[in-house]
Amino acid sequence: MRSYLLLLFCATLYGSNFVLGSLLLQAFPALHLSAYRLMVSSVFLLIYLAATRRLTKITLRDSVYLVPFVLIGMLLHQVSFFTGLRTTDATTASLILSLAPIFTALFARLFLKEPFTIRMAAGSIVAFAGVFFVVGHGGSLRIAITPGISIMFVCMLALSGSIILMRKLTERMDALVATVYTTVLGCISVYPVAVWSEPHVQAQPRFWWWVLLIGSALLIQGLCAVIWNGQIRKVGAAKASLFLNLQPFVAMVLGYITLGTPISLTQVAGSFLIICGVVLATLQGKRTRKSHDDKLELSPAER
């Protein structure tokens, strides 16, 4: 339950990232925004890692999953996310990324041999049906395939792949160490792309834009990354990814609070389905959960 509550906390902040990202794009170029946020989170994570004296060397064996994660989970995901948000509204983007749990579960079955149970399949279907209610605005789901939507689809696949790679990476190193190294290397990889593709920055953003950028970086790409990657090791990649279905609900509520976007009864019903789907997919019997906890306690990595 503690792991699920932590994943719920992360999913809530990840859902707000769609609205915050759309707001920040009014003041920052897309790739520069990604690079700046990675810089802030990298500094925060490096200071925390040094303070806790958990710095470790990267071995050649670690790089087998570290390098692909940086290229897919950081460079491709970050570039496609903010590039897609330039031409796609936050609600539509949240719908596309809500496909991530389905693809993650399939990838986890293929590459991690994680079970894909009937309960998880049913929960995915219920939650995904709720996603369509939330973003459908009364049931209208006619969305043209624009370049922005195609880019967000690539972003969704990169996100699913990164969850699988992080699951493998945390088997070789501590989750916090993996998070710090991937974030720093991600910053190093994204910044040259930002300078090359967007060499001219027009006006300097105001002070409060920088406050919003730094705050979102510390919470979403700093604190949440540490928590999320740590819980993937405990509950599994497929099950953790189901919490991403909550993102459209958060985007809808935050849009209402910050932008005054009205919420329909259909969307409320969809939000209820999303929550029911996540609960259905993650709820375990007492005996199953106890057995799973015992295995974690006896794991050499945990000891």
Secondary structure, DSSP 4 states (H G I P E B T S, - for coil): -HHHHHHHHHHHHHHHHHHHHHHHTTTS-HHHHHHHHHHHHHHHHHHHHHHTT---PPPTTTHHHHHHHIIIIIIIHHHHHHHHHTTS-HHHHHHHHTTHHHHHHHHIIIII-----HHHHHHHHHHHHHHHHHHHTTT-------HHHHHHHHHHHHHHHHHHHHHHHTTTS-HHHHHHHHHHHHHHHHHHHHHHH-----SPPPHHHHHHHHHHIIIIIIIHHHHHHHHHHHH-HHHHHGGGGGHHHHHHHHHHHHH-----HHHHHHHHHHHHHHHHHH---HHHHHHHHHHHHH-TTT-
